[in-house]
Amino acid sequence: MTALSQTKLKIGLVSVSDRASQGIYQDQGIPELQTWLENALVDKFDVETRLIPDEQSEIEKTLIELVDIHQCHLVLTTGGTGPAKRDVTPDATLAIADREMPGFGEQMRQVSLHFVPTAILSRQVGVIRKDSLILNLPGQPKAIKETLEGVKDENGRVLVKGVFAAVPYCLQLINGLYIDTKPEVIVSFRPKSARRT
């Protein structure tokens, strides 16, 4: 395993919405993601944000730019993951991917099914491009938080783990970056052999 990097975490946040990108209504995806990350991560991080329409070529171009040029370690998209004709975020994400990480999409749907039966309509994916992880998240702020954090009972006990529990170790494996989360928000999992002492 490579030596752990001391590089500062860089995150790309992409909101995909025709109406928000046209100014018809205010985007809520990026502010929700940024607030959640600030509350959940122990480590300081830099952010690159993009608000773009539901156009596959535009989404592909944006994801490539964030990974290849801005060198974001993690890119989170919100919106455009359903079955409607304009929902092309997963298609664009898969088109620019080096490898798919199917477990992320499976777990996102598993979490969402605890709240809405229409979660089975979601086509969210997780992929790796170069040394970066890209995850498609839902468009609704409430669903973004649920997907990242998981399902908790009234006492805060986790019933179904959120997808972000696996993100720190995934980043460590693909690019050597070591980040951690605040356990009161979400407990990040990594094997004992991969933990920093």
N, CA, C and O of each residue as an XYZ file, in Angstrom:
788
protein
N       0.837     -1.176      0.000
C       0.000      0.000      0.000
C       0.889      1.249      0.000
O       1.937      1.284      0.646
N       0.445      2.272     -0.740
C       1.236      3.493     -0.832
C       1.180      4.267      0.479
O       0.257      4.094      1.275
N       2.168      5.115      0.692
C       2.189      5.958      1.894
C       0.980      6.881      1.883
O       0.585      7.386      0.832
N       0.402      7.098      3.039
C      -0.795      7.919      3.121
C      -0.474      9.372      2.797
O       0.502      9.947      3.279
N      -1.331      9.936      1.964
C      -1.127     11.298      1.504
C      -1.531     12.317      2.569
O      -2.466     12.086      3.336
N      -0.826     13.435      2.610
C      -1.179     14.535      3.505
C      -1.895     15.638      2.716
O      -2.115     16.733      3.233
N      -2.252     15.347      1.476
C      -2.926     16.317      0.630
C      -4.273     16.703      1.218
O      -4.960     15.870      1.809
N      -4.651     17.968      1.056
C      -5.956     18.431      1.527
C      -7.052     17.886      0.622
O      -6.935     17.911     -0.603
N      -8.107     17.400      1.236
C      -9.242     16.847      0.504
C      -9.876     17.918     -0.376
O     -10.091     19.050      0.058
N     -10.173     17.544     -1.617
C     -10.852     18.454     -2.536
C     -12.110     17.758     -3.050
O     -12.047     16.637     -3.554
N     -13.239     18.423     -2.921
C     -14.530     17.828     -3.276
C     -15.225     18.660     -4.338
O     -15.312     19.883     -4.224
N     -15.716     17.996     -5.369
C     -16.536     18.640     -6.390
C     -18.003     18.397     -6.086
O     -18.403     17.258     -5.846
N     -18.809     19.448     -6.091
C     -20.248     19.329     -5.864
C     -20.977     19.812     -7.111
O     -20.800     20.952     -7.541
N     -21.796     18.937     -7.689
C     -22.472     19.248     -8.951
C     -23.970     19.082     -8.779
O     -24.445     17.992     -8.457
N     -24.720     20.161     -8.992
C     -26.174     20.076     -8.976
C     -26.662     20.087    -10.421
O     -26.379     21.011    -11.183
N     -27.404     19.038    -10.779
C     -27.893     18.895    -12.147
C     -29.384     19.196    -12.159
O     -30.185     18.418    -11.641
N     -29.753     20.322    -12.750
C     -31.158     20.740    -12.764
C     -31.378     21.780    -13.853
O     -30.717     22.819    -13.877
N     -32.318     21.490    -14.760
C     -32.651     22.459    -15.806
C     -33.160     23.759    -15.190
O     -32.683     24.843    -15.523
N     -34.142     23.637    -14.282
C     -34.805     24.837    -13.748
C     -33.896     25.645    -12.821
O     -33.878     26.874    -12.895
N     -33.147     24.975    -11.953
C     -32.256     25.724    -11.048
C     -31.141     26.402    -11.836
O     -30.749     27.524    -11.517
N     -30.629     25.726    -12.866
C     -29.540     26.320    -13.657
C     -30.032     27.507    -14.492
O     -29.236     28.345    -14.915
N     -31.362     27.575    -14.729
C     -31.942     28.711    -15.458
C     -32.408     29.812    -14.510
O     -32.892     30.851    -14.959
N     -32.268     29.594    -13.206
C     -32.672     30.600    -12.231
C     -34.155     30.611    -11.920
O     -34.644     31.551    -11.292
N     -34.899     29.564    -12.355
C     -36.347     29.495    -12.092
C     -36.589     29.276    -10.604
O     -37.529     29.833    -10.037
N     -35.753     28.473     -9.977
C     -35.774     28.369     -8.520
C     -34.357     28.193     -8.015
O     -33.447     27.865     -8.776
N     -34.181     28.415     -6.715
C     -32.844     28.372     -6.124
C     -32.412     26.927     -5.900
O     -33.180     26.097     -5.416
N     -31.174     26.654     -6.263
C     -30.628     25.313     -6.032
C     -30.510     25.045     -4.545
O     -30.020     25.882     -3.787
N     -30.970     23.848     -4.126
C     -30.856     23.456     -2.721
C     -29.861     22.319     -2.530
O     -29.450     22.035     -1.404
N     -29.471     21.666     -3.625
C     -28.588     20.497     -3.536
C     -27.195     20.827     -3.038
O     -26.704     20.194     -2.103
N     -26.552     21.810     -3.651
C     -25.176     22.155     -3.272
C     -25.107     22.675     -1.830
O     -24.237     22.235     -1.078
N     -25.998     23.603     -1.412
C     -25.944     24.037     -0.010
C     -26.149     22.881      0.980
O     -25.486     22.834      2.016
N     -27.054     21.957      0.671
C     -27.289     20.809      1.557
C     -26.036     19.934      1.654
O     -25.640     19.525      2.745
N     -25.419     19.653      0.508
C     -24.203     18.841      0.489
C     -23.076     19.510      1.272
O     -22.398     18.868      2.074
N     -22.887     20.787      1.033
C     -21.794     21.503      1.699
C     -21.986     21.524      3.209
O     -21.039     21.296      3.961
N     -23.220     21.801      3.658
C     -23.517     21.821      5.094
C     -23.296     20.448      5.706
O     -22.709     20.329      6.781
N     -23.770     19.404      5.016
C     -23.613     18.054      5.554
C     -22.129     17.686      5.683
O     -21.706     17.146      6.705
N     -21.360     17.977      4.659
C     -19.927     17.661      4.684
C     -19.201     18.417      5.792
O     -18.335     17.859      6.467
N     -19.555     19.683      5.978
C     -18.926     20.483      7.043
C     -19.235     19.897      8.424
O     -18.391     19.924      9.320
N     -20.452     19.367      8.584
C     -20.855     18.771      9.858
C     -20.272     17.375     10.057
O     -20.068     16.948     11.193
N     -20.004     16.660      8.965
C     -19.616     15.248      9.055
C     -18.110     15.006      9.041
O     -17.631     14.067      9.677
N     -17.363     15.836      8.328
C     -15.935     15.561      8.153
C     -15.074     16.183      9.246
O     -15.283     17.330      9.640
N     -14.115     15.420      9.725
C     -13.132     15.916     10.684
C     -12.158     16.849      9.963
O     -11.727     17.868     10.504
N     -11.827     16.476      8.738
C     -10.787     17.166      7.972
C     -11.314     18.398      7.243
O     -12.472     18.444      6.829
N     -10.451     19.384      7.095
C     -10.765     20.554      6.276
C     -10.744     20.119      4.811
O     -10.029     19.191      4.434
N     -11.537     20.805      3.998
C     -11.575     20.452      2.582
C     -11.863     21.685      1.735
O     -12.430     22.668      2.212
N     -11.458     21.612      0.467
C     -11.760     22.650     -0.517
C     -12.891     22.147     -1.405
O     -13.057     20.942     -1.599
N     -13.664     23.087     -1.940
C     -14.827     22.712     -2.743
C     -14.822     23.426     -4.087
O     -14.491     24.608     -4.179
N     -15.195     22.685     -5.127
C     -15.492     23.250     -6.448
C     -16.967     22.956     -6.706
O     -17.379     21.797     -6.650
N     -17.773     23.988     -6.990
C     -19.205     23.763     -7.217
C     -19.598     24.094     -8.648
O     -19.028     24.983     -9.281
N     -20.591     23.356     -9.142
C     -21.128     23.583    -10.485
C     -22.636     23.374    -10.464
O     -23.125     22.396     -9.899
N     -23.371     24.295    -11.081
C     -24.814     24.174    -11.261
C     -25.064     24.120    -12.762
O     -24.830     25.097    -13.472
N     -25.543     22.970    -13.244
C     -25.621     22.748    -14.696
C     -26.972     22.133    -15.088
O     -27.650     21.543    -14.247
N     -27.363     22.270    -16.360
C     -28.621     21.678    -16.823
C     -28.509     20.165    -17.045
O     -27.418     19.595    -17.058
N     -29.673     19.540    -17.219
C     -29.740     18.095    -17.474
C     -29.358     17.779    -18.918
O     -30.192     17.317    -19.697
N     -28.125     18.023    -19.265
C     -27.609     17.730    -20.604
C     -26.441     16.777    -20.446
O     -25.467     17.093    -19.762
N     -26.531     15.604    -21.077
C     -25.494     14.599    -20.853
C     -24.099     15.104    -21.202
O     -23.151     14.856    -20.457
N     -23.961     15.801    -22.312
C     -22.636     16.280    -22.715
C     -22.072     17.272    -21.701
O     -20.869     17.286    -21.441
N     -22.946     18.103    -21.129
C     -22.529     19.095    -20.132
C     -22.108     18.406    -18.821
O     -21.133     18.802    -18.182
N     -22.857     17.380    -18.444
C     -22.525     16.644    -17.214
C     -21.185     15.932    -17.391
O     -20.327     15.989    -16.510
N     -21.006     15.261    -18.529
C     -19.736     14.559    -18.797
C     -18.565     15.531    -18.753
O     -17.547     15.258    -18.116
N     -18.712     16.670    -19.435
C     -17.653     17.678    -19.488
C     -17.312     18.182    -18.081
O     -16.140     18.359    -17.748
N     -18.332     18.409    -17.267
C     -18.142     18.917    -15.907
C     -17.417     17.898    -15.032
O     -16.497     18.259    -14.299
N     -17.820     16.633    -15.100
C     -17.177     15.587    -14.293
C     -15.717     15.410    -14.695
O     -14.848     15.253    -13.837
N     -15.449     15.435    -15.989
C     -14.068     15.312    -16.474
C     -13.225     16.493    -15.985
O     -12.087     16.318    -15.550
N     -13.798     17.688    -16.062
C     -13.077     18.896    -15.617
C     -12.741     18.813    -14.124
O     -11.617     19.113    -13.722
N     -13.715     18.408    -13.306
C     -13.504     18.350    -11.855
C     -12.449     17.321    -11.470
O     -11.671     17.542    -10.542
N     -12.421     16.196    -12.182
C     -11.445     15.147    -11.863
C     -10.093     15.425    -12.520
O      -9.062     15.433    -11.847
N     -10.101     15.652    -13.823
C      -8.844     15.740    -14.578
C      -8.107     17.060    -14.394
O      -6.879     17.082    -14.324
N      -8.854     18.161    -14.315
C      -8.216     19.477    -14.237
C      -8.121     19.971    -12.791
O      -7.054     20.395    -12.346
N      -9.235     19.916    -12.064
C      -9.244     20.423    -10.682
C      -8.797     19.379     -9.664
O      -8.583     19.694     -8.494
N      -8.658     18.142    -10.114
C      -8.135     17.040     -9.288
C      -8.918     16.858     -7.982
O      -8.333     16.707     -6.909
N     -10.240     16.875     -8.093
C     -11.095     16.582     -6.948
C     -10.960     15.100     -6.603
O     -11.012     14.245     -7.487
N     -10.789     14.802     -5.326
C     -10.686     13.413     -4.873
C     -12.054     12.738     -4.852
O     -12.175     11.532     -5.064
N     -13.085     13.552     -4.588
C     -14.455     13.074     -4.461
C     -15.361     14.041     -5.205
O     -15.236     15.256     -5.053
N     -16.276     13.502     -6.011
C     -17.261     14.336     -6.702
C     -18.643     13.792     -6.360
O     -18.930     12.613     -6.571
N     -19.491     14.667     -5.831
C     -20.866     14.292     -5.492
C     -21.815     15.056     -6.393
O     -21.776     16.285     -6.448
N     -22.673     14.326     -7.101
C     -23.681     14.968     -7.925
C     -25.027     14.841     -7.231
O     -25.237     13.923     -6.437
N     -25.933     15.756     -7.526
C     -27.292     15.672     -7.006
C     -28.254     15.993     -8.137
O     -28.077     16.970     -8.864
N     -29.285     15.149     -8.276
C     -30.305     15.362     -9.299
C     -30.091     14.566    -10.571
O     -28.980     14.138    -10.883
N     -31.183     14.378    -11.298
C     -31.135     13.737    -12.611
C     -30.905     12.240    -12.596
O     -30.299     11.704    -13.524
N     -31.382     11.541    -11.549
C     -31.091     10.109    -11.442
C     -32.313      9.210    -11.658
O     -32.215      7.991    -11.522
N     -33.451      9.799    -11.989
C     -34.679      9.003    -12.154
C     -34.838      8.441    -13.566
O     -33.892      8.440    -14.354
N     -36.059      7.958    -13.879
C     -36.302      7.338    -15.190
C     -36.799      8.301    -16.269
O     -36.981      7.886    -17.413
N     -37.025      9.576    -15.936
C     -37.509     10.537    -16.936
C     -36.460     10.726    -18.032
O     -35.268     10.509    -17.816
N     -36.929     11.133    -19.211
C     -36.017     11.281    -20.365
C     -34.886     12.265    -20.093
O     -33.779     12.081    -20.598
N     -35.144     13.313    -19.299
C     -34.117     14.322    -19.019
C     -33.168     13.899    -17.894
O     -32.178     14.583    -17.635
N     -33.461     12.777    -17.221
C     -32.610     12.295    -16.130
C     -31.444     11.489    -16.696
O     -31.563     10.285    -16.923
N     -30.321     12.162    -16.921
C     -29.188     11.502    -17.595
C     -27.889     11.549    -16.790
O     -26.818     11.251    -17.319
N     -27.983     11.922    -15.511
C     -26.764     11.996    -14.696
C     -26.033     10.645    -14.615
O     -24.816     10.608    -14.799
N     -26.750      9.521    -14.343
C     -26.041      8.235    -14.290
C     -25.416      7.848    -15.631
O     -24.329      7.273    -15.671
N     -26.104      8.165    -16.723
C     -25.589      7.834    -18.058
C     -24.278      8.580    -18.319
O     -23.312      8.011    -18.829
N     -24.267      9.873    -17.956
C     -23.059     10.690    -18.134
C     -21.930     10.188    -17.234
O     -20.770     10.145    -17.643
N     -22.281      9.812    -16.012
C     -21.274      9.344    -15.052
C     -20.632      8.053    -15.535
O     -19.411      7.907    -15.489
N     -21.448      7.125    -15.996
C     -20.918      5.848    -16.508
C     -20.073      6.063    -17.767
O     -19.093      5.354    -17.992
N     -20.460      7.048    -18.585
C     -19.748      7.298    -19.842
C     -18.313      7.754    -19.616
O     -17.445      7.497    -20.450
N     -18.051      8.430    -18.492
C     -16.686      8.949    -18.247
C     -15.919      8.110    -17.216
O     -14.798      8.454    -16.840
N     -16.528      7.014    -16.766
C     -15.936      6.210    -15.691
C     -14.864      5.255    -16.206
O     -14.922      4.782    -17.341
N     -13.878      4.981    -15.336
C     -12.923      3.905    -15.594
C     -13.464      2.588    -15.042
O     -13.304      1.531    -15.651
N     -14.115      2.675    -13.863
C     -14.676      1.483    -13.228
C     -15.953      1.844    -12.484
O     -16.062      2.929    -11.911
N     -16.916      0.933    -12.495
C     -18.146      1.137    -11.726
C     -17.981      0.516    -10.341
O     -17.300     -0.496    -10.175
N     -18.619      1.145     -9.346
C     -18.642      0.638     -7.970
C     -20.109      0.381     -7.610
O     -20.743      1.217     -6.967
N     -20.655     -0.782     -8.024
C     -22.093     -1.016     -7.925
C     -22.652     -0.960     -6.508
O     -23.822     -0.628     -6.318
N     -21.831     -1.279     -5.515
C     -22.311     -1.285     -4.130
C     -22.880      0.048     -3.681
O     -23.815      0.082     -2.881
N     -22.331      1.151     -4.185
C     -22.830      2.463     -3.778
C     -24.274      2.670     -4.237
O     -25.119      3.102     -3.453
N     -24.555      2.365     -5.492
C     -25.922      2.517     -5.991
C     -26.898      1.592     -5.273
O     -28.022      1.980     -4.956
N     -26.453      0.365     -5.022
C     -27.300     -0.604     -4.312
C     -27.644     -0.095     -2.913
O     -28.797     -0.169     -2.487
N     -26.645      0.420     -2.205
C     -26.876      0.884     -0.830
C     -27.725      2.150     -0.799
O     -28.546      2.317      0.103
N     -27.541      3.043     -1.770
C     -28.359      4.257     -1.826
C     -29.830      3.899     -1.968
O     -30.682      4.478     -1.294
N     -30.129      2.943     -2.847
C     -31.519      2.516     -3.026
C     -32.041      1.816     -1.769
O     -33.201      1.986     -1.396
N     -31.183      1.032     -1.124
C     -31.567      0.335      0.110
C     -31.972      1.341      1.189
O     -32.989      1.158      1.857
N     -31.185      2.391      1.358
C     -31.511      3.438      2.338
C     -32.829      4.106      1.971
O     -33.723      4.231      2.808
N     -32.945      4.533      0.718
C     -34.128      5.287      0.286
C     -35.416      4.473      0.366
O     -36.489      5.033      0.589
N     -35.317      3.156      0.185
C     -36.506      2.298      0.262
C     -37.142      2.313      1.643
O     -38.318      1.975      1.778
N     -36.400      2.692      2.664
C     -36.978      2.815      4.002
C     -37.898      4.030      4.112
O     -38.683      4.142      5.055
N     -37.795      4.933      3.145
C     -38.583      6.155      3.191
C     -39.647      6.229      2.090
O     -40.768      6.674      2.333
N     -39.289      5.791      0.883
C     -40.240      5.870     -0.240
C     -40.141      4.627     -1.131
O     -39.037      4.176     -1.437
N     -41.288      4.066     -1.553
C     -41.246      2.887     -2.425
C     -40.699      3.196     -3.817
O     -40.254      2.294     -4.526
N     -40.733      4.464     -4.205
C     -40.236      4.846     -5.532
C     -38.709      4.874     -5.608
O     -38.150      5.217     -6.650
N     -38.029      4.516     -4.515
C     -36.560      4.437     -4.537
C     -36.076      3.443     -5.591
O     -34.958      3.569     -6.093
N     -36.904      2.461     -5.929
C     -36.503      1.486     -6.954
C     -36.408      2.111     -8.333
O     -35.862      1.500     -9.252
N     -36.931      3.322     -8.493
C     -36.845      4.016     -9.780
C     -35.522      4.753     -9.950
O     -35.204      5.223    -11.042
N     -34.757      4.853     -8.875
C     -33.489      5.584     -8.924
C     -32.427      4.782     -9.670
O     -32.333      3.563     -9.524
N     -31.632      5.488    -10.470
C     -30.565      4.841    -11.248
C     -29.187      5.301    -10.772
O     -28.217      5.206    -11.524
N     -29.083      5.794     -9.546
C     -27.829      6.324     -9.008
C     -26.687      5.317     -9.121
O     -26.873      4.116     -8.926
N     -25.499      5.834     -9.441
C     -24.321      4.975     -9.567
C     -23.147      5.590     -8.811
O     -23.138      6.782     -8.506
N     -22.168      4.755     -8.520
C     -20.889      5.191     -7.996
C     -19.815      4.674     -8.934
O     -19.869      3.522     -9.365
N     -18.837      5.515     -9.256
C     -17.781      5.105    -10.187
C     -16.435      5.668     -9.750
O     -16.350      6.575     -8.922
N     -15.391      5.100    -10.332
C     -14.038      5.641    -10.177
C     -13.574      6.156    -11.534
O     -13.686      5.468    -12.549
N     -13.057      7.367    -11.532
C     -12.357      7.903    -12.704
C     -10.971      8.307    -12.226
O     -10.833      9.123    -11.315
N      -9.946      7.733    -12.846
C      -8.569      7.972    -12.414
C      -8.458      7.648    -10.925
O      -8.702      6.508    -10.528
N      -8.088      8.645    -10.078
C      -7.964      8.410     -8.636
C      -9.097      9.063     -7.857
O      -8.928      9.421     -6.692
N     -10.242      9.218     -8.493
C     -11.357      9.937     -7.874
C     -12.616      9.081     -7.813
O     -12.872      8.255     -8.689
N     -13.386      9.298     -6.767
C     -14.671      8.627     -6.589
C     -15.782      9.607     -6.941
O     -15.782     10.745     -6.471
N     -16.726      9.170     -7.765
C     -17.878      9.986     -8.159
C     -19.139      9.261     -7.724
O     -19.332      8.090     -8.052
N     -19.999      9.952     -6.986
C     -21.254      9.368     -6.522
C     -22.431     10.230     -6.966
O     -22.400     11.453     -6.831
N     -23.478      9.577     -7.502
C     -24.729     10.263     -7.827
C     -25.655     10.193     -6.624
O     -25.991      9.104     -6.159
N     -26.068     11.343     -6.121
C     -26.993     11.398     -4.988
C     -28.361     11.889     -5.448
O     -28.486     12.443     -6.540
N     -29.390     11.689     -4.619
C     -30.725     12.166     -5.004
C     -30.758     13.685     -5.110
O     -29.800     14.366     -4.743
N     -31.869     14.205     -5.615
C     -32.009     15.646     -5.797
C     -32.590     16.381     -4.602
O     -32.329     17.572     -4.428
N     -33.375     15.695     -3.771
C     -34.030     16.347     -2.640
C     -33.082     16.462     -1.438
O     -32.433     15.480     -1.077
N     -32.993     17.653     -0.811
C     -32.095     17.829      0.336
C     -32.278     16.771      1.429
O     -31.289     16.249      1.945
N     -33.526     16.444      1.789
C     -33.785     15.454      2.833
C     -33.218     14.093      2.426
O     -32.613     13.393      3.238
N     -33.421     13.728      1.153
C     -32.941     12.434      0.649
C     -31.410     12.393      0.562
O     -30.811     11.334      0.744
N     -30.784     13.526      0.290
C     -29.316     13.593      0.254
C     -28.760     13.203      1.622
O     -27.880     12.348      1.726
N     -29.284     13.840      2.664
C     -28.835     13.569      4.036
C     -29.073     12.109      4.411
O     -28.194     11.461      4.980
N     -30.257     11.592      4.096
C     -30.594     10.197      4.426
C     -29.647      9.224      3.733
O     -29.175      8.265      4.344
N     -29.371      9.479      2.452
C     -28.508      8.593      1.678
C     -27.088      8.568      2.239
O     -26.479      7.503      2.342
N     -26.565      9.729      2.597
C     -25.207      9.816      3.125
C     -25.094      9.242      4.532
O     -24.118      8.567      4.860
N     -26.101      9.517      5.364
C     -26.047      9.184      6.785
C     -26.648      7.833      7.135
O     -26.205      7.186      8.084
N     -27.651      7.399      6.382
C     -28.314      6.137      6.657
C     -29.617      6.305      7.405
O     -30.095      7.419      7.619
N     -30.187      5.173      7.799
C     -31.465      5.141      8.509
C     -31.185      4.998      9.999
O     -30.484      4.077     10.420
N     -31.732      5.911     10.795
C     -31.528      5.874     12.244
C     -32.886      5.794     12.947
O     -33.883      6.320     12.452
N     -32.911      5.127     14.110
C     -34.152      5.100     14.887
C     -34.263      6.374     15.714
O     -33.406      7.253     15.617
N     -35.323      6.480     16.535
C     -35.565      7.715     17.296
C     -34.474      8.009     18.327
O     -34.357      9.136     18.809
N     -33.671      6.981     18.665
C     -32.559      7.179     19.606
C     -31.224      7.447     18.906
O     -30.184      7.560     19.555
N     -31.269      7.546     17.577
C     -30.047      7.807     16.822
C     -29.243      6.560     16.483
O     -28.150      6.657     15.925
N     -29.786      5.372     16.821
C     -29.082      4.120     16.506
C     -29.223      3.830     15.010
O     -30.320      3.918     14.459
N     -28.118      3.487     14.360
C     -28.125      3.253     12.915
C     -28.755      1.897     12.597
O     -28.315      0.861     13.096
N     -29.788      1.924     11.761
C     -30.462      0.700     11.324
C     -29.929      0.237      9.970
O     -29.738     -0.959      9.749
N     -29.693      1.181      9.071
C     -29.107      0.891      7.757
C     -28.012      1.921      7.520
O     -28.268      3.123      7.585
N     -26.801      1.464      7.246
C     -25.660      2.376      7.099
C     -25.789      3.234      5.837
O     -26.197      2.760      4.776
N     -25.429      4.504      5.987
C     -25.387      5.405      4.845
C     -24.142      5.150      4.013
O     -23.179      4.557      4.499
N     -24.157      5.594      2.764
C     -23.047      5.291      1.859
C     -21.750      5.978      2.250
O     -20.671      5.501      1.898
N     -21.836      7.101      2.977
C     -20.594      7.815      3.282
C     -19.709      7.046      4.260
O     -18.522      7.347      4.383
N     -20.272      6.056      4.958
C     -19.474      5.237      5.874
C     -18.314      4.553      5.144
O     -17.276      4.279      5.746
N     -18.492      4.279      3.857
C     -17.473      3.580      3.070
C     -16.568      4.519      2.275
O     -15.558      4.083      1.724
N     -16.918      5.796      2.212
C     -16.166      6.732      1.365
C     -14.723      6.950      1.841
O     -13.817      6.886      1.010
N     -14.459      7.205      3.132
C     -13.064      7.434      3.545
C     -12.118      6.283      3.185
O     -11.011      6.515      2.699
N     -12.557      5.047      3.425
C     -11.686      3.907      3.110
C     -11.539      3.732      1.600
O     -10.470      3.355      1.119
N     -12.603      4.002      0.858
C     -12.518      3.922     -0.610
C     -11.476      4.914     -1.128
O     -10.654      4.564     -1.975
N     -11.507      6.146     -0.622
C     -10.526      7.147     -1.059
C      -9.108      6.732     -0.669
O      -8.161      6.946     -1.425
N      -8.972      6.145      0.504
C      -7.655      5.675      0.960
C      -7.110      4.608      0.010
O      -5.917      4.588     -0.290
N      -7.984      3.728     -0.456
C      -7.563      2.648     -1.356
C      -7.204      3.154     -2.748
O      -6.250      2.673     -3.360
N      -7.976      4.136     -3.254
C      -7.744      4.542     -4.644
C      -6.723      5.659     -4.805
O      -6.098      5.774     -5.859
N      -6.537      6.508     -3.748
C      -5.567      7.594     -3.943
C      -4.698      7.890     -2.719
O      -3.940      8.861     -2.715
N      -4.808      7.044     -1.668
C      -3.942      7.204     -0.512
C      -4.338      8.302      0.453
O      -3.647      8.530      1.446
N      -5.443      8.989      0.179
C      -5.892     10.081      1.043
C      -6.528      9.516      2.312
O      -7.338      8.591      2.241
N      -6.170     10.060      3.460
C      -6.732      9.599      4.727
C      -7.618     10.689      5.309
O      -7.137     11.742      5.726
N      -8.934     10.420      5.333
C      -9.878     11.362      5.943
C     -10.733     10.594      6.947
O     -10.816      9.367      6.910
N     -11.362     11.344      7.837
C     -12.233     10.683      8.805
C     -13.481     11.519      9.030
O     -13.552     12.693      8.666
N     -14.476     10.860      9.655
C     -15.763     11.499      9.907
C     -16.008     11.635     11.400
O     -15.373     10.966     12.215
N     -16.939     12.515     11.739
C     -17.346     12.683     13.137
C     -18.359     11.588     13.459
O     -19.421     11.529     12.839
N     -18.045     10.720     14.420
C     -18.899      9.563     14.683
C     -20.324      9.907     15.086
O     -21.228      9.092     14.904
N     -20.543     11.111     15.637
C     -21.916     11.482     16.000
C     -22.781     11.722     14.764
O     -24.009     11.688     14.849
N     -22.138     11.966     13.604
C     -22.875     12.138     12.342
C     -22.885     10.817     11.576
O     -23.947     10.299     11.228
N     -21.710     10.285     11.319
C     -21.586      8.984     10.651
C     -20.233      8.374     11.004
O     -19.207      9.053     11.007
N     -20.258      7.088     11.299
C     -19.022      6.370     11.632
C     -18.426      5.829     10.342
O     -19.064      5.040      9.645
N     -17.206      6.248     10.019
C     -16.544      5.710      8.828
C     -15.907      4.373      9.187
O     -15.354      4.200     10.273
N     -15.999      3.437      8.252
C     -15.458      2.103      8.501
C     -14.194      1.884      7.685
O     -14.143      2.210      6.499
N     -13.178      1.330      8.330
C     -11.995      0.808      7.642
C     -11.443     -0.313      8.509
O     -11.579     -0.277      9.731
N     -10.813     -1.321      7.878
C     -10.234     -2.404      8.659
C      -9.167     -1.879      9.624
O      -8.572     -0.829      9.381
N      -8.926     -2.610     10.718
C      -7.935     -2.183     11.712
C      -6.577     -1.929     11.089
O      -5.876     -0.990     11.469
N      -6.206     -2.765     10.133
C      -4.887     -2.636      9.495
C      -4.745     -1.336      8.706
O      -3.629     -0.902      8.422
N      -5.881     -0.707      8.348
C      -5.834      0.516      7.553
C      -6.038      1.764      8.393
O      -6.019      2.878      7.867
N      -6.235      1.586      9.706
C      -6.469      2.742     10.582
C      -5.170      3.404     10.977
O      -4.158      2.738     11.199
N      -5.206      4.702     11.061
C      -4.055      5.463     11.519
C      -4.004      5.409     13.036
O      -5.021      5.602     13.703
N      -2.832      5.149     13.577
C      -2.731      5.029     15.049
C      -2.379      6.356     15.687
O      -2.254      6.439     16.909
